[in-house]
Amino acid sequence: MAKQTPKTNVIRHLEAAGIPFSFREFDVSAGIPSGVEMAAILGQDPDYVFKTLVTQGAGGGHYVFVIPVAASLNLKKAAKAAGEKSIEMIRQAQLLPLTGYVHGGCSPIGMKKAFPTFFAEEIILIDTIMVSGGRPGLQIQLSPEDLLAATGGIVADLT
């Protein structure tokens, strides 16, 4: 019996846009693993698995940054990319009302509102990328070009 595709905002968005993707599910009943742990669970190189971070600029705008799971967002570089004086991470409690996603399941695709989205320049060095599928335990794999197109993403120096 074929595995049924879970329906999340991410998957609905990709299917509606005709963007090819695959998905991988994993068990999170014992807790949400770190990004590096998740990459290991999925047998993926952490350089190909990216995490989604949501921030707020000094001017009040929100920005999404997508970087490799083993990397850290450089807030000064992020602010420069967004044209802001400074950037800070939003509080975890703000994530669901702002994006429609929970911690551990935040994806750059299919948020409640389209925010300016920036991808670490490492994205241009790989031929496939994994990002959250819209809930903990679900990862989506697609081409970086399709991900950039699906999000209107901008490539920048972020790490």
Rosetta constraint file for C-alpha pairs under 8 A:
AtomPair CA 5 CA 23 HARMONIC 7.96 0.50
AtomPair CA 6 CA 11 HARMONIC 7.60 0.50
AtomPair CA 7 CA 11 HARMONIC 5.93 0.50
AtomPair CA 7 CA 12 HARMONIC 6.48 0.50
AtomPair CA 8 CA 12 HARMONIC 6.15 0.50
AtomPair CA 8 CA 133 HARMONIC 7.13 0.50
AtomPair CA 8 CA 134 HARMONIC 5.91 0.50
AtomPair CA 8 CA 135 HARMONIC 7.62 0.50
AtomPair CA 9 CA 13 HARMONIC 5.97 0.50
AtomPair CA 9 CA 109 HARMONIC 7.73 0.50
AtomPair CA 9 CA 110 HARMONIC 5.36 0.50
AtomPair CA 9 CA 111 HARMONIC 7.63 0.50
AtomPair CA 9 CA 134 HARMONIC 6.60 0.50
AtomPair CA 10 CA 14 HARMONIC 6.24 0.50
AtomPair CA 10 CA 107 HARMONIC 7.26 0.50
AtomPair CA 10 CA 109 HARMONIC 5.38 0.50
AtomPair CA 10 CA 110 HARMONIC 5.12 0.50
AtomPair CA 10 CA 133 HARMONIC 5.78 0.50
AtomPair CA 10 CA 134 HARMONIC 5.77 0.50
AtomPair CA 11 CA 15 HARMONIC 5.99 0.50
AtomPair CA 11 CA 133 HARMONIC 7.07 0.50
AtomPair CA 12 CA 16 HARMONIC 6.02 0.50
AtomPair CA 13 CA 17 HARMONIC 6.21 0.50
AtomPair CA 13 CA 109 HARMONIC 7.32 0.50
AtomPair CA 13 CA 110 HARMONIC 6.07 0.50
AtomPair CA 14 CA 18 HARMONIC 6.10 0.50
AtomPair CA 14 CA 19 HARMONIC 5.16 0.50
AtomPair CA 14 CA 20 HARMONIC 7.35 0.50
AtomPair CA 14 CA 21 HARMONIC 7.70 0.50
AtomPair CA 14 CA 150 HARMONIC 7.44 0.50
AtomPair CA 15 CA 19 HARMONIC 6.13 0.50
AtomPair CA 15 CA 20 HARMONIC 7.65 0.50
AtomPair CA 17 CA 150 HARMONIC 7.78 0.50
AtomPair CA 19 CA 146 HARMONIC 6.67 0.50
AtomPair CA 20 CA 142 HARMONIC 6.72 0.50
AtomPair CA 21 CA 140 HARMONIC 6.62 0.50
AtomPair CA 21 CA 141 HARMONIC 5.56 0.50
AtomPair CA 21 CA 142 HARMONIC 4.77 0.50
AtomPair CA 21 CA 143 HARMONIC 7.91 0.50
AtomPair CA 22 CA 140 HARMONIC 5.82 0.50
AtomPair CA 22 CA 141 HARMONIC 5.19 0.50
AtomPair CA 22 CA 142 HARMONIC 6.71 0.50
AtomPair CA 23 CA 133 HARMONIC 7.52 0.50
AtomPair CA 23 CA 138 HARMONIC 6.91 0.50
AtomPair CA 23 CA 139 HARMONIC 5.57 0.50
AtomPair CA 23 CA 140 HARMONIC 4.45 0.50
AtomPair CA 23 CA 141 HARMONIC 5.90 0.50
AtomPair CA 24 CA 42 HARMONIC 7.66 0.50
AtomPair CA 24 CA 138 HARMONIC 5.83 0.50
AtomPair CA 24 CA 139 HARMONIC 5.26 0.50
AtomPair CA 24 CA 140 HARMONIC 6.53 0.50
AtomPair CA 24 CA 141 HARMONIC 7.91 0.50
AtomPair CA 25 CA 137 HARMONIC 5.35 0.50
AtomPair CA 25 CA 138 HARMONIC 4.56 0.50
AtomPair CA 25 CA 139 HARMONIC 6.39 0.50
AtomPair CA 26 CA 41 HARMONIC 7.72 0.50
AtomPair CA 26 CA 42 HARMONIC 7.67 0.50
AtomPair CA 26 CA 137 HARMONIC 4.84 0.50
AtomPair CA 26 CA 138 HARMONIC 6.57 0.50
AtomPair CA 27 CA 137 HARMONIC 5.91 0.50
AtomPair CA 28 CA 32 HARMONIC 5.33 0.50
AtomPair CA 28 CA 33 HARMONIC 7.41 0.50
AtomPair CA 28 CA 136 HARMONIC 6.85 0.50
AtomPair CA 28 CA 137 HARMONIC 5.70 0.50
AtomPair CA 32 CA 104 HARMONIC 6.54 0.50
AtomPair CA 32 CA 136 HARMONIC 6.85 0.50
AtomPair CA 32 CA 137 HARMONIC 7.69 0.50
AtomPair CA 33 CA 37 HARMONIC 5.58 0.50
AtomPair CA 33 CA 38 HARMONIC 5.63 0.50
AtomPair CA 34 CA 38 HARMONIC 6.03 0.50
AtomPair CA 35 CA 39 HARMONIC 6.18 0.50
AtomPair CA 35 CA 46 HARMONIC 7.72 0.50
AtomPair CA 35 CA 49 HARMONIC 7.64 0.50
AtomPair CA 35 CA 50 HARMONIC 7.85 0.50
AtomPair CA 35 CA 51 HARMONIC 7.04 0.50
AtomPair CA 35 CA 69 HARMONIC 4.94 0.50
AtomPair CA 35 CA 70 HARMONIC 6.99 0.50
AtomPair CA 36 CA 40 HARMONIC 6.40 0.50
AtomPair CA 36 CA 46 HARMONIC 5.89 0.50
AtomPair CA 36 CA 69 HARMONIC 5.91 0.50
AtomPair CA 36 CA 70 HARMONIC 5.97 0.50
AtomPair CA 37 CA 41 HARMONIC 6.21 0.50
AtomPair CA 38 CA 42 HARMONIC 6.22 0.50
AtomPair CA 39 CA 43 HARMONIC 6.02 0.50
AtomPair CA 39 CA 44 HARMONIC 4.88 0.50
AtomPair CA 39 CA 45 HARMONIC 6.33 0.50
AtomPair CA 39 CA 46 HARMONIC 5.47 0.50
AtomPair CA 39 CA 49 HARMONIC 6.53 0.50
AtomPair CA 40 CA 44 HARMONIC 5.92 0.50
AtomPair CA 40 CA 45 HARMONIC 7.40 0.50
AtomPair CA 40 CA 46 HARMONIC 7.64 0.50
AtomPair CA 44 CA 48 HARMONIC 7.02 0.50
AtomPair CA 44 CA 49 HARMONIC 7.28 0.50
AtomPair CA 45 CA 49 HARMONIC 7.04 0.50
AtomPair CA 46 CA 50 HARMONIC 7.74 0.50
AtomPair CA 46 CA 68 HARMONIC 6.82 0.50
AtomPair CA 46 CA 69 HARMONIC 6.19 0.50
AtomPair CA 46 CA 70 HARMONIC 6.43 0.50
AtomPair CA 47 CA 68 HARMONIC 5.70 0.50
AtomPair CA 47 CA 69 HARMONIC 7.28 0.50
AtomPair CA 47 CA 70 HARMONIC 7.41 0.50
AtomPair CA 48 CA 68 HARMONIC 6.92 0.50
AtomPair CA 48 CA 126 HARMONIC 6.96 0.50
AtomPair CA 48 CA 128 HARMONIC 6.73 0.50
AtomPair CA 48 CA 129 HARMONIC 5.02 0.50
AtomPair CA 48 CA 130 HARMONIC 6.21 0.50
AtomPair CA 49 CA 68 HARMONIC 5.81 0.50
AtomPair CA 49 CA 69 HARMONIC 5.99 0.50
AtomPair CA 49 CA 129 HARMONIC 5.88 0.50
AtomPair CA 49 CA 130 HARMONIC 4.64 0.50
AtomPair CA 49 CA 131 HARMONIC 6.18 0.50
AtomPair CA 50 CA 66 HARMONIC 6.15 0.50
AtomPair CA 50 CA 67 HARMONIC 5.12 0.50
AtomPair CA 50 CA 68 HARMONIC 4.13 0.50
AtomPair CA 50 CA 69 HARMONIC 5.00 0.50
AtomPair CA 50 CA 129 HARMONIC 7.15 0.50
AtomPair CA 50 CA 130 HARMONIC 6.08 0.50
AtomPair CA 50 CA 131 HARMONIC 5.37 0.50
AtomPair CA 51 CA 66 HARMONIC 5.52 0.50
AtomPair CA 51 CA 67 HARMONIC 5.56 0.50
AtomPair CA 51 CA 68 HARMONIC 6.07 0.50
AtomPair CA 51 CA 69 HARMONIC 5.28 0.50
AtomPair CA 51 CA 107 HARMONIC 7.87 0.50
AtomPair CA 51 CA 131 HARMONIC 6.30 0.50
AtomPair CA 51 CA 132 HARMONIC 7.27 0.50
AtomPair CA 52 CA 64 HARMONIC 6.82 0.50
AtomPair CA 52 CA 65 HARMONIC 5.85 0.50
AtomPair CA 52 CA 66 HARMONIC 4.57 0.50
AtomPair CA 52 CA 67 HARMONIC 6.81 0.50
AtomPair CA 52 CA 106 HARMONIC 6.17 0.50
AtomPair CA 52 CA 107 HARMONIC 5.92 0.50
AtomPair CA 52 CA 108 HARMONIC 6.21 0.50
AtomPair CA 52 CA 131 HARMONIC 7.61 0.50
AtomPair CA 52 CA 132 HARMONIC 7.81 0.50
AtomPair CA 53 CA 64 HARMONIC 5.70 0.50
AtomPair CA 53 CA 65 HARMONIC 5.11 0.50
AtomPair CA 53 CA 66 HARMONIC 6.21 0.50
AtomPair CA 53 CA 89 HARMONIC 7.45 0.50
AtomPair CA 53 CA 106 HARMONIC 7.93 0.50
AtomPair CA 54 CA 62 HARMONIC 7.07 0.50
AtomPair CA 54 CA 63 HARMONIC 5.87 0.50
AtomPair CA 54 CA 64 HARMONIC 4.63 0.50
AtomPair CA 54 CA 65 HARMONIC 6.38 0.50
AtomPair CA 54 CA 89 HARMONIC 6.16 0.50
AtomPair CA 54 CA 90 HARMONIC 6.20 0.50
AtomPair CA 54 CA 95 HARMONIC 7.63 0.50
AtomPair CA 55 CA 62 HARMONIC 5.57 0.50
AtomPair CA 55 CA 63 HARMONIC 5.23 0.50
AtomPair CA 55 CA 64 HARMONIC 6.28 0.50
AtomPair CA 55 CA 65 HARMONIC 7.78 0.50
AtomPair CA 55 CA 87 HARMONIC 6.39 0.50
AtomPair CA 55 CA 88 HARMONIC 5.42 0.50
AtomPair CA 55 CA 89 HARMONIC 4.26 0.50
AtomPair CA 55 CA 90 HARMONIC 5.05 0.50
AtomPair CA 56 CA 60 HARMONIC 6.00 0.50
AtomPair CA 56 CA 61 HARMONIC 5.60 0.50
AtomPair CA 56 CA 62 HARMONIC 4.41 0.50
AtomPair CA 56 CA 63 HARMONIC 6.15 0.50
AtomPair CA 56 CA 87 HARMONIC 5.66 0.50
AtomPair CA 56 CA 88 HARMONIC 5.53 0.50
AtomPair CA 56 CA 89 HARMONIC 6.30 0.50
AtomPair CA 56 CA 90 HARMONIC 6.11 0.50
AtomPair CA 57 CA 61 HARMONIC 5.33 0.50
AtomPair CA 57 CA 62 HARMONIC 6.20 0.50
AtomPair CA 57 CA 63 HARMONIC 7.37 0.50
AtomPair CA 57 CA 79 HARMONIC 7.22 0.50
AtomPair CA 57 CA 84 HARMONIC 5.94 0.50
AtomPair CA 57 CA 85 HARMONIC 7.39 0.50
AtomPair CA 57 CA 86 HARMONIC 5.77 0.50
AtomPair CA 57 CA 87 HARMONIC 4.34 0.50
AtomPair CA 57 CA 88 HARMONIC 6.45 0.50
AtomPair CA 58 CA 84 HARMONIC 6.43 0.50
AtomPair CA 58 CA 85 HARMONIC 6.11 0.50
AtomPair CA 58 CA 86 HARMONIC 5.37 0.50
AtomPair CA 58 CA 87 HARMONIC 6.14 0.50
AtomPair CA 59 CA 84 HARMONIC 6.95 0.50
AtomPair CA 59 CA 85 HARMONIC 7.89 0.50
AtomPair CA 62 CA 115 HARMONIC 6.40 0.50
AtomPair CA 62 CA 116 HARMONIC 7.48 0.50
AtomPair CA 63 CA 82 HARMONIC 7.41 0.50
AtomPair CA 63 CA 115 HARMONIC 5.66 0.50
AtomPair CA 63 CA 116 HARMONIC 5.26 0.50
AtomPair CA 63 CA 117 HARMONIC 6.07 0.50
AtomPair CA 63 CA 118 HARMONIC 7.81 0.50
AtomPair CA 64 CA 108 HARMONIC 7.05 0.50
AtomPair CA 64 CA 115 HARMONIC 6.46 0.50
AtomPair CA 64 CA 116 HARMONIC 6.20 0.50
AtomPair CA 64 CA 117 HARMONIC 4.59 0.50
AtomPair CA 64 CA 118 HARMONIC 6.17 0.50
AtomPair CA 65 CA 73 HARMONIC 7.92 0.50
AtomPair CA 65 CA 78 HARMONIC 7.71 0.50
AtomPair CA 65 CA 117 HARMONIC 5.85 0.50
AtomPair CA 65 CA 118 HARMONIC 4.88 0.50
AtomPair CA 65 CA 119 HARMONIC 5.89 0.50
AtomPair CA 65 CA 120 HARMONIC 7.59 0.50
AtomPair CA 66 CA 108 HARMONIC 7.37 0.50
AtomPair CA 66 CA 117 HARMONIC 7.57 0.50
AtomPair CA 66 CA 118 HARMONIC 6.23 0.50
AtomPair CA 66 CA 119 HARMONIC 4.78 0.50
AtomPair CA 66 CA 120 HARMONIC 6.23 0.50
AtomPair CA 67 CA 71 HARMONIC 6.61 0.50
AtomPair CA 67 CA 72 HARMONIC 7.61 0.50
AtomPair CA 67 CA 73 HARMONIC 7.13 0.50
AtomPair CA 67 CA 119 HARMONIC 6.18 0.50
AtomPair CA 67 CA 120 HARMONIC 5.11 0.50
AtomPair CA 67 CA 122 HARMONIC 8.00 0.50
AtomPair CA 67 CA 158 HARMONIC 7.52 0.50
AtomPair CA 67 CA 159 HARMONIC 7.55 0.50
AtomPair CA 68 CA 120 HARMONIC 7.51 0.50
AtomPair CA 68 CA 122 HARMONIC 7.80 0.50
AtomPair CA 71 CA 159 HARMONIC 6.56 0.50
AtomPair CA 72 CA 159 HARMONIC 5.94 0.50
AtomPair CA 73 CA 78 HARMONIC 7.23 0.50
AtomPair CA 73 CA 158 HARMONIC 5.91 0.50
AtomPair CA 73 CA 159 HARMONIC 5.13 0.50
AtomPair CA 74 CA 78 HARMONIC 6.12 0.50
AtomPair CA 74 CA 158 HARMONIC 5.68 0.50
AtomPair CA 74 CA 159 HARMONIC 5.09 0.50
AtomPair CA 75 CA 79 HARMONIC 6.01 0.50
AtomPair CA 75 CA 86 HARMONIC 7.34 0.50
AtomPair CA 75 CA 87 HARMONIC 5.98 0.50
AtomPair CA 75 CA 88 HARMONIC 7.02 0.50
AtomPair CA 75 CA 158 HARMONIC 7.79 0.50
AtomPair CA 76 CA 80 HARMONIC 6.24 0.50
AtomPair CA 76 CA 86 HARMONIC 6.79 0.50
AtomPair CA 76 CA 87 HARMONIC 7.39 0.50
AtomPair CA 77 CA 81 HARMONIC 6.16 0.50
AtomPair CA 77 CA 157 HARMONIC 6.60 0.50
AtomPair CA 77 CA 158 HARMONIC 5.32 0.50
AtomPair CA 77 CA 159 HARMONIC 7.40 0.50
AtomPair CA 78 CA 82 HARMONIC 6.21 0.50
AtomPair CA 78 CA 87 HARMONIC 6.89 0.50
AtomPair CA 78 CA 157 HARMONIC 7.85 0.50
AtomPair CA 78 CA 158 HARMONIC 5.58 0.50
AtomPair CA 79 CA 83 HARMONIC 5.94 0.50
AtomPair CA 79 CA 84 HARMONIC 4.83 0.50
AtomPair CA 79 CA 85 HARMONIC 6.14 0.50
AtomPair CA 79 CA 86 HARMONIC 5.10 0.50
AtomPair CA 79 CA 87 HARMONIC 5.24 0.50
AtomPair CA 80 CA 84 HARMONIC 6.09 0.50
AtomPair CA 80 CA 85 HARMONIC 7.40 0.50
AtomPair CA 80 CA 86 HARMONIC 7.99 0.50
AtomPair CA 81 CA 118 HARMONIC 7.79 0.50
AtomPair CA 81 CA 156 HARMONIC 6.47 0.50
AtomPair CA 81 CA 157 HARMONIC 7.70 0.50
AtomPair CA 81 CA 158 HARMONIC 7.85 0.50
AtomPair CA 82 CA 116 HARMONIC 7.94 0.50
AtomPair CA 90 CA 94 HARMONIC 6.50 0.50
AtomPair CA 90 CA 95 HARMONIC 7.23 0.50
AtomPair CA 91 CA 95 HARMONIC 6.99 0.50
AtomPair CA 92 CA 103 HARMONIC 6.84 0.50
AtomPair CA 93 CA 97 HARMONIC 7.99 0.50
AtomPair CA 94 CA 98 HARMONIC 5.98 0.50
AtomPair CA 95 CA 99 HARMONIC 5.78 0.50
AtomPair CA 95 CA 100 HARMONIC 7.22 0.50
AtomPair CA 95 CA 101 HARMONIC 6.50 0.50
AtomPair CA 95 CA 102 HARMONIC 6.32 0.50
AtomPair CA 95 CA 103 HARMONIC 7.07 0.50
AtomPair CA 96 CA 100 HARMONIC 4.64 0.50
AtomPair CA 96 CA 101 HARMONIC 4.82 0.50
AtomPair CA 96 CA 102 HARMONIC 5.20 0.50
AtomPair CA 96 CA 103 HARMONIC 7.85 0.50
AtomPair CA 97 CA 101 HARMONIC 7.91 0.50
AtomPair CA 98 CA 112 HARMONIC 7.00 0.50
AtomPair CA 98 CA 113 HARMONIC 7.86 0.50
AtomPair CA 99 CA 106 HARMONIC 7.75 0.50
AtomPair CA 99 CA 111 HARMONIC 4.88 0.50
AtomPair CA 99 CA 112 HARMONIC 5.07 0.50
AtomPair CA 99 CA 113 HARMONIC 6.78 0.50
AtomPair CA 100 CA 111 HARMONIC 6.02 0.50
AtomPair CA 100 CA 112 HARMONIC 5.61 0.50
AtomPair CA 101 CA 105 HARMONIC 5.98 0.50
AtomPair CA 101 CA 106 HARMONIC 4.95 0.50
AtomPair CA 101 CA 107 HARMONIC 7.38 0.50
AtomPair CA 101 CA 111 HARMONIC 7.34 0.50
AtomPair CA 101 CA 134 HARMONIC 6.40 0.50
AtomPair CA 101 CA 135 HARMONIC 7.03 0.50
AtomPair CA 102 CA 106 HARMONIC 5.92 0.50
AtomPair CA 102 CA 135 HARMONIC 6.96 0.50
AtomPair CA 102 CA 136 HARMONIC 7.92 0.50
AtomPair CA 103 CA 136 HARMONIC 7.76 0.50
AtomPair CA 104 CA 132 HARMONIC 7.82 0.50
AtomPair CA 104 CA 135 HARMONIC 6.83 0.50
AtomPair CA 104 CA 136 HARMONIC 5.04 0.50
AtomPair CA 105 CA 132 HARMONIC 5.63 0.50
AtomPair CA 105 CA 133 HARMONIC 6.77 0.50
AtomPair CA 105 CA 134 HARMONIC 4.83 0.50
AtomPair CA 105 CA 135 HARMONIC 3.81 0.50
AtomPair CA 105 CA 136 HARMONIC 4.41 0.50
AtomPair CA 105 CA 137 HARMONIC 7.56 0.50
AtomPair CA 105 CA 138 HARMONIC 7.57 0.50
AtomPair CA 106 CA 132 HARMONIC 6.10 0.50
AtomPair CA 106 CA 133 HARMONIC 7.75 0.50
AtomPair CA 106 CA 134 HARMONIC 5.63 0.50
AtomPair CA 106 CA 135 HARMONIC 6.83 0.50
AtomPair CA 107 CA 111 HARMONIC 7.31 0.50
AtomPair CA 107 CA 131 HARMONIC 6.44 0.50
AtomPair CA 107 CA 132 HARMONIC 4.92 0.50
AtomPair CA 107 CA 133 HARMONIC 6.24 0.50
AtomPair CA 107 CA 134 HARMONIC 5.46 0.50
AtomPair CA 108 CA 117 HARMONIC 7.29 0.50
AtomPair CA 108 CA 131 HARMONIC 7.86 0.50
AtomPair CA 108 CA 132 HARMONIC 7.99 0.50
AtomPair CA 108 CA 151 HARMONIC 6.74 0.50
AtomPair CA 109 CA 150 HARMONIC 6.84 0.50
AtomPair CA 109 CA 151 HARMONIC 6.01 0.50
AtomPair CA 110 CA 114 HARMONIC 7.76 0.50
AtomPair CA 114 CA 151 HARMONIC 7.87 0.50
AtomPair CA 116 CA 152 HARMONIC 7.82 0.50
AtomPair CA 116 CA 153 HARMONIC 7.27 0.50
AtomPair CA 117 CA 151 HARMONIC 6.85 0.50
AtomPair CA 117 CA 152 HARMONIC 7.02 0.50
AtomPair CA 117 CA 153 HARMONIC 4.98 0.50
AtomPair CA 117 CA 154 HARMONIC 6.32 0.50
AtomPair CA 118 CA 153 HARMONIC 5.44 0.50
AtomPair CA 118 CA 154 HARMONIC 4.72 0.50
AtomPair CA 118 CA 155 HARMONIC 5.72 0.50
AtomPair CA 118 CA 156 HARMONIC 6.43 0.50
AtomPair CA 119 CA 123 HARMONIC 6.85 0.50
AtomPair CA 119 CA 153 HARMONIC 6.51 0.50
AtomPair CA 119 CA 154 HARMONIC 5.97 0.50
AtomPair CA 119 CA 155 HARMONIC 4.79 0.50
AtomPair CA 119 CA 156 HARMONIC 6.07 0.50
AtomPair CA 119 CA 158 HARMONIC 7.61 0.50
AtomPair CA 120 CA 155 HARMONIC 5.92 0.50
AtomPair CA 120 CA 156 HARMONIC 5.45 0.50
AtomPair CA 120 CA 157 HARMONIC 5.74 0.50
AtomPair CA 120 CA 158 HARMONIC 5.29 0.50
AtomPair CA 120 CA 159 HARMONIC 6.90 0.50
AtomPair CA 121 CA 125 HARMONIC 7.84 0.50
AtomPair CA 121 CA 155 HARMONIC 5.35 0.50
AtomPair CA 121 CA 156 HARMONIC 5.25 0.50
AtomPair CA 121 CA 157 HARMONIC 5.55 0.50
AtomPair CA 121 CA 158 HARMONIC 7.33 0.50
AtomPair CA 122 CA 126 HARMONIC 7.27 0.50
AtomPair CA 123 CA 129 HARMONIC 7.71 0.50
AtomPair CA 123 CA 144 HARMONIC 6.33 0.50
AtomPair CA 123 CA 155 HARMONIC 7.71 0.50
AtomPair CA 124 CA 144 HARMONIC 7.27 0.50
AtomPair CA 126 CA 144 HARMONIC 7.41 0.50
AtomPair CA 127 CA 143 HARMONIC 6.05 0.50
AtomPair CA 127 CA 144 HARMONIC 6.60 0.50
AtomPair CA 128 CA 141 HARMONIC 6.74 0.50
AtomPair CA 128 CA 142 HARMONIC 5.65 0.50
AtomPair CA 128 CA 143 HARMONIC 4.60 0.50
AtomPair CA 128 CA 144 HARMONIC 5.98 0.50
AtomPair CA 129 CA 141 HARMONIC 5.53 0.50
AtomPair CA 129 CA 142 HARMONIC 5.66 0.50
AtomPair CA 129 CA 143 HARMONIC 5.97 0.50
AtomPair CA 129 CA 144 HARMONIC 5.92 0.50
AtomPair CA 130 CA 139 HARMONIC 6.19 0.50
AtomPair CA 130 CA 140 HARMONIC 5.36 0.50
AtomPair CA 130 CA 141 HARMONIC 4.38 0.50
AtomPair CA 130 CA 142 HARMONIC 6.64 0.50
AtomPair CA 131 CA 139 HARMONIC 5.60 0.50
AtomPair CA 131 CA 140 HARMONIC 5.47 0.50
AtomPair CA 131 CA 141 HARMONIC 6.73 0.50
AtomPair CA 132 CA 136 HARMONIC 7.52 0.50
AtomPair CA 132 CA 138 HARMONIC 6.10 0.50
AtomPair CA 132 CA 139 HARMONIC 4.54 0.50
AtomPair CA 132 CA 140 HARMONIC 5.96 0.50
AtomPair CA 133 CA 138 HARMONIC 4.96 0.50
AtomPair CA 133 CA 139 HARMONIC 4.62 0.50
AtomPair CA 133 CA 140 HARMONIC 5.03 0.50
AtomPair CA 134 CA 138 HARMONIC 6.93 0.50
AtomPair CA 134 CA 139 HARMONIC 7.93 0.50
AtomPair CA 142 CA 146 HARMONIC 6.77 0.50
AtomPair CA 142 CA 147 HARMONIC 6.83 0.50
AtomPair CA 143 CA 147 HARMONIC 6.31 0.50
AtomPair CA 144 CA 148 HARMONIC 6.09 0.50
AtomPair CA 145 CA 149 HARMONIC 6.18 0.50
AtomPair CA 146 CA 150 HARMONIC 5.99 0.50
AtomPair CA 147 CA 151 HARMONIC 6.25 0.50
AtomPair CA 147 CA 153 HARMONIC 7.69 0.50
AtomPair CA 148 CA 152 HARMONIC 5.60 0.50
AtomPair CA 148 CA 153 HARMONIC 4.62 0.50
AtomPair CA 148 CA 154 HARMONIC 7.21 0.50
AtomPair CA 149 CA 153 HARMONIC 6.74 0.50
